[in-house]
Amino acid sequence: MGAVIPNDLKETDFNRYLKSAGLNMVFQGKTRDMYDFDSNLLIVASDRLSIFEFVLNTAVPRKGEVLTALVHFWLTNVLSNFQHHLVE
C-alpha cells in the first residue's frame, strides 16, 4: 500500500484550475501530480510534504513553485547542453 494523502490536500485550487482547463490527472503521488497534456505529461510539484511513506496533514506554501523554479534554472542555465525533460 502506498502513502495515503489526507483528503484536504488531495485537491487544491490549482488541481481544480487544471481540470477546468481540460487536463486529466493520470496519477497523484505523495508530492507530485501528473496530467495528460496533449502528447506529453505535465508533472506538477505540489505543496504537499512527505516523510518516508507518510504525507503530512499540512502543506508548505509555494513549495511547488520554488522546486519548479530551481529545476527550470538548472535545466536552462547550467545543464542546457545536455538532453533533459523540460519542454518549451
N, C-alpha and C positions, 0 to 999 in steps of 0.2 A: 504494500500500500504506500502511496506517496504522501507527501506533506498535505495537510488539509489547510486550505486558505479560509480564514474567517469570512463569514458571509458579508460583513460590512466592508471588506476590502476586495471582494470579487469584482464588483462593478463600480466604476468611477465615472466622473463626468467625461473623461477622455474616452473611456470604453463606449459610453453612450454616443459620443460625438462620432467615433469611427463607425459604429453601427448605423447611425443616421446617414452617414456618407456612403453606405452600401458595402462596407467591408465586413467580411465574415471572419469571426475568430475561429481559428483552426486548432489552437492549443493555448492553454493557460497554465504556465508553470509557477514556481514559487515566487519568482521576481520578474519574470518576463512574459509577455503575451505575444502570440503570433497570429497574424491576419493574412488572409488571401488577398493579394494586391496584384490584379491582372495576372501576369505570368511570373510574378515574384512573390516572395514572402516578406511582409513587413514585421520586423521584430521590435517590440516596444519595451523599453526598460521601465518598469513600474516604480512606484514609491514604496512597494512592499519590502519588508525586511525579514530575512530568514536566517535561522541558525540551525545548521545541520538539516534535519527533516522537519523542522517546525517553522511555520510562518507566524511571526508575532502579530498580535492583535493591535497593531499600530502601523502607521506609515511615516516615512521620513519625507517631509515636504520637499519637492523639487529634486529628490534623489535621482529619478529617472532622467530629468533634464541634464543634471550635472554629468552623469555617466555617459549620456549620449554626446554631450559636448566634448568630453575627454576623448572618446573614441573618434569622433569627427576630426578633432585636432591631430591626433596621432596618424590617422589614415591619410589625411590630406596634406600634412606638413612634413612629418617625419618618415612615413612609410609610403610616400606617394609613388616611388619607383618600383614597388612590389605589388603583386596581384593581391587584392583583398575583396571583401564582400560589399563594400559601400557602392551604391548605385546613385548616379546623379539624377 
